Amino acid sequence: PDGIFRNAYADRVVYTWRANRFGVRDDIYITQAVLYQTSDIALRYSYLSTRGIIGPAGTYDRPQNTENTVGITNSDNTRWLINTPLVIGIGKSPTAFYQCADAFRGNFTQGAIIGGAAGTWNEIAHIESMVFDSRTANPIWQRIEYDCTGNANNRLVISTRSGNTALPELGGWTGWVAAATVTGSGNTALNSTNRYIQYRVGFERNNTAGALATLSEVRFIHGGISIEEIKANTPNGVSQGQTGIPVEVTIKNFYSNPVDLQSVELTFSLGNHTQVLTGPALPTSIAAGSTISVFFNVDVDANSPVGTATVDARATATVTLPALTFYDGDAQS
């Protein structure tokens, strides 16, 4: 049946709308708003027709991707929560997630802090970042920097986790590790050498007094080496038995200090090859933030399998103090 349905749970209240677009009885849509105890808001579209997203607008109402409002206003019917245009496609159920702390300032009755009396720290909201990719096999995440404000009653708890798979759900990740509890901007040292990393910021209060903590920006600083590019001047391809094919490998040092490039090796997806490093001699130093080119001559075996081969590379570099080893196993291009 059409209507608005309310379901209350221990940690959230759910409102579900099932209706047709005003004046268009055969254009049904279903939306759902979830208000969490933490003050987060999730807006879900169980069903939203193409006309409800992009129109045409018709006589009575306007589609979601024209106005971009999500049906939540600051109690004045003018200041609306705005959503980016929704993705359209068969089998897609777009979801928007909004995180807010004290989002309805001035429109609520302030009560006791949930979880304890004044003086007890409680998380009232949190943010989890996207997953950041260092684009190298074992970087060193040197530090996390944060621009934020807080006070005696409002603070931020900054945590990180890292892993060697693209998503935590794929396994191989650490648990959340608290990096710092802060009330102002700063930075905290890290020591992870996993390829991927993510941060979480919890907003905590121990009293209803004082302005809520704010977070403006978070930055990761990391170091390592990156194989930036491999170039082979072979516009017409190569053939069995061909010799002296020049290959150039460009490697960048994005660590904060010089590194010693210890090894570079070409790899091939197909065929039998002989490679000779022609310069520079290794080990060789790469200054912080600088790049270096390493050159090879490649010979193709006379009986090498025929087909399309991709040339890649791997490299290692070291730092003496502190003792670090960086490795990259594939090129960016």
C-alpha positions in Angstrom: 0.0 0.0 0.0 1.0 3.6 -0.4 2.0 5.6 2.6 4.8 6.5 5.0 6.0 3.8 7.4 8.1 4.2 10.6 10.2 1.5 12.2 12.1 2.3 15.4 15.1 0.2 16.5 17.6 0.5 19.3 20.2 2.5 17.3 18.1 4.0 14.5 14.7 5.1 13.2 13.7 4.1 9.6 11.1 6.0 7.5 9.9 4.3 4.3 7.9 6.1 1.6 5.9 4.2 -1.0 4.1 6.4 -3.4 3.5 7.5 -7.0 4.8 10.8 -8.4 2.2 13.4 -7.8 -0.3 13.3 -10.6 1.4 10.3 -12.3 -0.3 7.3 -10.7 1.6 4.7 -12.7 5.0 6.0 -11.8 5.7 4.3 -8.4 8.8 4.9 -6.3 10.0 3.7 -2.9 12.5 5.7 -0.8 13.9 5.2 2.7 15.6 7.5 5.2 17.5 6.1 8.2 18.3 8.4 11.1 21.0 6.8 13.3 21.7 7.4 16.9 25.2 8.6 16.0 23.5 11.4 13.9 24.4 9.8 10.6 21.8 9.8 7.8 21.4 7.2 5.1 19.0 7.8 2.2 18.2 4.7 0.1 16.1 4.3 -3.1 14.6 0.8 -3.2 13.0 1.8 -6.4 13.1 5.0 -8.4 11.9 5.1 -11.9 13.8 6.8 -14.8 11.1 9.5 -14.9 11.6 10.1 -11.2 15.3 10.6 -11.8 15.6 12.6 -15.1 12.0 13.4 -16.0 10.3 14.7 -18.0 9.2 17.0 -15.2 5.5 16.9 -16.0 2.9 19.3 -14.5 3.3 18.6 -10.8 6.8 17.7 -9.6 10.4 17.7 -10.8 12.7 14.8 -11.0 15.5 14.0 -8.6 18.4 14.7 -10.9 17.0 18.1 -11.9 16.6 19.5 -8.3 19.0 17.2 -6.5 17.1 17.5 -3.2 16.6 14.4 -1.0 13.4 15.3 0.9 15.1 16.6 4.0 14.8 20.3 4.9 15.9 22.4 7.8 12.3 22.8 9.0 11.7 25.8 6.7 10.9 24.1 3.4 13.7 26.1 1.7 17.1 24.9 2.9 17.2 21.3 1.6 19.8 18.6 1.9 21.3 18.3 -1.6 22.5 15.1 -3.3 24.7 14.6 -6.3 22.9 13.2 -9.4 22.0 9.5 -9.1 23.4 6.8 -11.2 20.9 5.3 -13.6 20.9 1.7 -14.9 19.2 -1.7 -14.8 19.9 -3.4 -11.5 21.2 -0.3 -9.8 19.8 0.7 -6.4 21.6 4.1 -5.7 22.3 4.9 -2.0 23.4 8.2 -0.6 25.1 8.3 2.9 25.4 11.5 4.8 27.5 11.9 8.0 26.6 14.8 10.2 27.1 15.7 13.8 24.6 18.1 15.3 23.2 18.6 11.8 19.9 20.1 13.1 21.5 22.7 15.4 18.8 24.9 16.8 16.0 22.5 15.9 16.4 19.9 18.7 16.1 19.6 22.5 19.5 18.8 23.9 19.5 15.9 26.3 21.9 13.8 28.2 24.9 12.2 26.4 24.1 8.6 25.5 26.5 6.2 27.1 27.4 7.9 30.3 27.2 11.0 32.5 29.1 14.2 31.8 32.8 13.5 31.8 32.4 10.2 29.9 33.8 10.3 26.4 31.4 9.0 23.7 31.7 8.8 20.0 28.8 10.7 18.4 29.8 10.4 14.7 32.6 9.1 12.6 34.1 9.2 9.1 35.8 6.4 7.3 37.9 7.5 4.3 38.2 5.9 0.9 41.1 3.4 0.4 44.3 5.1 -0.6 46.7 3.2 -3.0 50.4 4.0 -2.8 50.8 2.4 -6.2 54.0 0.6 -5.0 54.5 -2.8 -3.5 55.9 -1.8 -0.1 55.9 1.9 0.6 56.5 3.4 4.0 53.6 5.5 5.2 55.6 8.1 7.1 52.9 10.1 8.8 49.3 11.2 8.8 48.6 15.0 8.9 45.3 16.5 10.0 43.7 19.9 10.1 41.0 20.1 12.8 39.7 21.9 15.8 38.5 20.7 19.2 38.2 21.8 22.8 38.1 20.4 26.3 34.7 18.7 25.7 35.1 17.7 22.0 38.0 15.8 20.5 38.9 13.6 17.5 40.2 10.0 17.6 42.2 9.3 14.4 42.9 5.7 13.5 44.4 3.9 10.5 44.4 0.4 9.0 46.3 -0.9 6.1 46.6 -4.0 3.9 47.9 -5.5 0.7 44.6 -6.0 -1.0 42.5 -3.3 -2.7 39.6 -3.6 -0.2 39.5 -4.6 3.5 36.8 -7.1 2.7 39.3 -9.1 0.6 41.4 -9.9 3.7 45.0 -9.2 4.5 44.3 -6.0 6.4 45.3 -4.9 9.9 42.6 -3.9 12.4 42.0 -0.2 13.2 45.0 1.2 15.1 44.5 4.5 17.0 47.1 7.0 15.8 46.2 10.0 17.8 43.5 11.6 20.0 43.6 15.3 19.3 41.9 18.7 19.7 43.9 20.6 17.2 45.9 20.3 13.9 49.1 18.2 13.8 50.7 15.1 12.5 51.5 11.6 13.8 54.2 9.2 12.7 53.2 5.9 11.0 55.2 2.8 10.1 53.0 0.7 7.9 54.6 -0.7 4.7 51.4 -2.1 3.2 50.3 -0.9 -0.2 46.9 0.3 0.8 45.8 2.4 3.7 42.6 4.0 5.1 41.8 6.4 8.0 38.9 6.7 10.4 38.1 9.8 12.5 35.8 9.5 15.4 34.1 12.6 16.9 33.8 12.3 20.7 32.2 14.4 23.4 32.3 14.2 27.1 29.8 17.0 27.8 27.1 18.9 25.9 29.1 22.2 26.4 31.4 23.6 23.8 31.4 23.6 20.0 31.6 20.3 18.2 35.0 19.2 16.9 35.6 19.9 13.2 37.8 18.2 10.6 38.9 20.1 7.5 41.5 17.8 5.8 43.6 14.7 6.3 46.8 13.9 4.4 49.0 10.8 4.2 52.8 11.3 3.6 54.5 8.2 2.3 57.8 7.2 0.6 59.2 4.6 -1.7 60.2 4.0 -5.2 57.9 3.9 -8.3 58.7 2.5 -11.7 57.1 5.3 -13.7 57.6 4.3 -17.3 59.1 1.7 -19.6 60.0 2.8 -23.1 61.1 0.5 -26.0 61.7 2.1 -29.4 60.1 -0.7 -31.4 57.4 1.0 -33.6 57.4 -2.0 -36.0 57.5 -4.7 -33.3 60.4 -7.2 -32.8 61.3 -10.5 -34.4 62.9 -13.7 -33.4 66.7 -13.4 -33.2 66.6 -9.6 -33.1 69.4 -8.0 -31.0 70.3 -4.7 -29.4 66.8 -3.5 -28.6 67.1 -0.4 -26.4 64.8 -0.2 -23.4 64.6 2.7 -20.9 63.1 2.3 -17.4 62.3 5.5 -15.4 62.3 5.2 -11.6 61.1 7.9 -9.1 62.1 8.2 -5.5 59.2 9.7 -3.5 60.9 9.1 -0.1 61.9 12.1 1.9 65.6 11.3 1.6 67.9 9.9 -1.0 67.7 6.1 -1.7 70.3 3.7 -3.2 68.9 1.9 -6.2 70.2 -1.7 -5.8 68.6 -3.7 -8.6 66.5 -3.3 -11.7 65.3 -6.1 -13.9 63.1 -6.3 -17.0 60.3 -8.9 -17.1 58.4 -10.2 -20.1 54.9 -11.7 -20.4 56.0 -13.9 -23.4 59.2 -15.1 -25.0 62.8 -15.8 -24.3 65.1 -12.8 -23.9 68.5 -11.8 -22.8 68.9 -8.4 -21.1 72.1 -6.4 -20.4 72.1 -3.3 -18.2 74.1 -0.6 -20.0 73.9 2.1 -17.4 74.1 3.5 -14.9 76.1 1.1 -12.8 74.3 -0.1 -9.7 73.9 0.7 -6.9 73.3 4.3 -7.7 71.7 7.1 -5.6 68.4 8.8 -6.4 67.8 12.1 -4.7 64.5 12.7 -2.8 61.8 13.5 -5.3 64.0 12.9 -8.3 63.8 10.4 -11.1 66.5 8.3 -12.9 66.6 6.4 -16.2 68.1 2.9 -16.4 69.0 1.6 -19.8 69.1 -2.0 -21.2 69.9 -3.7 -24.4 67.6 -6.7 -25.1 68.1 -9.7 -27.4 65.3 -11.9 -28.5 66.1 -15.6 -28.7 66.0 -17.1 -32.2 63.5 -19.7 -31.0 61.4 -17.4 -28.9 57.6 -18.0 -29.0 55.7 -15.6 -31.3 53.0 -13.3 -30.0 52.4 -10.0 -28.2 54.7 -9.5 -25.2 54.4 -6.9 -22.5 57.6 -5.5 -21.0 57.5 -4.7 -17.3 60.2 -4.3 -14.6 60.9 -4.7 -10.9 63.3 -2.7 -8.8 64.6 -2.5 -5.2 66.2 0.4 -3.3 67.5 0.8 0.2 68.0 3.4 2.9 70.8 3.0 5.5 69.3 5.0 8.4 66.7 4.0 9.2 67.2 0.6 7.5 64.6 0.4 4.8 64.1 -1.6 1.6 61.7 -0.4 -1.1 60.4 -2.5 -3.9 58.2 -2.0 -6.9 57.1 -4.8 -9.1 55.3 -3.1 -12.0 55.4 0.1 -14.0 52.8 2.8 -14.1 53.0 3.0 -17.9 
